[in-house]
Amino acid sequence: MAAASVWFCRENRRKRLFIFGDGAGDRAMRIWTPRSCRGDCGDVVGEDKALTERSIMSWSNPFILAFITTFFFVSSFEFLLSSATMDTMTPGQSLIHWQVLISAGNEFALGFFSPGESKEFYVAIWYNKLPTDPQTVVWVANRDEPIADSNGVFTLQDDGNLAVLDGTKKPSWNTSVSTNATRLVAVLLDSGNLVLRDGETTVWQSFDYPFDTFLPGMKIRVKPKTGSNRLLTSCKKDDNFRLGRLSFGVDGHMQNQLFIWYNLTKTNWQSGLWNGNNFEEIPEVNKNFLFYFTKNSSGDEVYFMYSTIYTYTRLVMDASGQLQFWIWYEPAEQWRMGWSTWRDGCDNPLKCGVYGICDSKNSPVCSCLPGFEPVSPAIGAPGIGKMGAIGRAGCSVVRETSSSTCQI
């Protein structure tokens, strides 16, 4: 029987068990995946010891014991055990929905993830140590083509490409690289970056294809000669990772400032020019010591990065239209917003809806363009848009009106 280690993680007074098998010396798999593990797990069996029913009897409840026993004695167990090393995949190896990669320092994990009430599955990277439920996702592979059920596979194919396949082996995403590499591996790093390597050469990396999250070490980049850039793009909703309408990045023709665009055409926010120390419109960013932007150039590209003194931070292009800087506050075990691009409600491009005008100095702050009127008011609440909440009501070109006020 292959040697293995059993570990316990405690979360909200619940014990959660997972196993690493190391029978081949370089192979491992997590069978029982905790939703989150704070890193205070202990080796209760010990490495290089044969894992038997007797050795885990005192540690496992009946359900987990039955679960483990089943996996040890079914014929496919050795195949599952050899599917991937802890942080690395080689060509031909795969992950299924309960398996994960974990970076060498346990900082990040990669696996299948289903957000909120969604029944769709994405291959995602999330913080592995933070006790959040659900996990805080920082990158998604197949964001526009999620898998409809739990039968998906994440694999490093023999042609050198990472791919997400559904239950019929139809690809929903792949890295689309062309390489003749002979020593190719995929590694999840402690920075949160998933890289394809040929020896010491990086062939592809997830940091070049951002989700909605900007992490320390990432680059928001642009190639001035071609105008091509890499953008953070919001999600449609919290439980729908598909591409939203808000994007953040550097313009191909104005490389000295940062922008937020709506539908990639309308500028909703800009940072002001970079003066070598900070951005003119947001000087508080580099002055409040929360995080620091730096501008660099390399070859044919210009890019901005940020650094911080905090252990866990992320800059997020939120679906509401805000660029938000979040800091992990350990005493309360929660994320706290340290900065946002919104200074008042009218910074939200969606606040007054379609054909609406926002003026924070007026009361009400929203009005309709001439020739438009409020969307039908709700019963018993004159003047309130039928869609209700701020940022959801709007104005409709039903008929000319004598009054342009549209209170929402």
C-alpha positions, 0 to 999 in steps of 0.5 A: 500500500502506498505511503501517505500522510493524513492532515487535519484542518479546523474551520468553524469548530469542524474537522476536515480531513484530506490526504496526500499520497506519496507512494511514488515519492513525487506524487500527491493528491488531495482527496478530501478538500476543505473549503478553506484551511488556515494553514494550522494543519498538523501531520497526524500520521506522519510521512513515510508511514503506511496509511491503514484503517487502524492508523486513522480509526481514532481520527476519523468520523464514520463518514470520512472513514468510509470515504477513505476506505472506499478510495483505498480499495477501489481499483482506480485509486492508484490512478487518482493518486498519481494524477498530479504533484502538489503544485505541479502537473506534467503532460498527460496529468489531470485534475477532476472536480475534487482535486486541487493544486496547492502552491509550494508555500500553501498560499494559493490553490487551483481547482474547480469552483462554483460561485454562490448559487451557481451550478456551473463550474470554473477552474479558478485560483483562490487564497488557500490559507484565508478562512473565507467561505466561499474562497476569494477567487483571484483568477479564472480560466474558463470564465466565459465557458463554465462547465455545466456540471461536476464532470469537468477535467483540467489537464496538461495535454501532450501538446503542451497546452493547459485545457479545461474539458467538459464531461464529453471532452469538449474543450471550454478553454485552453492556453493556445500556445505552440511549443516544442518544449520537451521539459514542460510542466505547469506550476502554481506559484505562491504569487498566485501565478500559474505558469507553463515552464520549459526548464527555466523558460516561461512559455505561458502564465496566468498573470498575462491573462487577468481576471478581475483582480490585480495582485502584487507582481502582476503587470497592467501592460500595453504595447505602444506600437500596436496599442494592444493591452491587458485589462482587468474586466469585471464579472457580470455578477458575483456568482457569474464570472463571465466578462462584464462591461467594466475594464481597467487598464492602460490606453494604447495611446496614453500610456501615462495614466490608468483608465476604467472603460464601459464596454471598452469605448466610454471612459468612466474614470481616469487616474490623471497623468503619472508624474513619476511618483503618483497619479495626479487625480489620485495622489492619495494612493501613494501617499497613504501608504496602502499601496504604491504604483510604479511605472516600468518599461521593458522591450516593446511594452510599458506597464504598471505594477503595485506593491504593498506592505500588507501580506494579502491585498488585491485590486479588483475591478468590481461589477459596480464600476469601482476599482477597489483596493482590499486588505486582509484584516487578520484580527477580524478575519475579513477583507476590508476596503482600503481605497476606491475610485468612487468619491461620491455616488455620481462616480458610479456610471450606472447610478442614474440608469440609461438616459439619466443625468447624475449631479451629486449637488442636486436633490434628487441627484438623478434626472432624465435627459429632455424628452425622456421620463422615468421608467414606470414608478412602483405602486405606492412609491411615486417617483421611484423607478420600477427597478427599485435600487439606486443604480438599477432605475432609468429613464425611458423615451416614452413621450415628451415630458414637461418635467425632466426630473427623474427621482430614483 
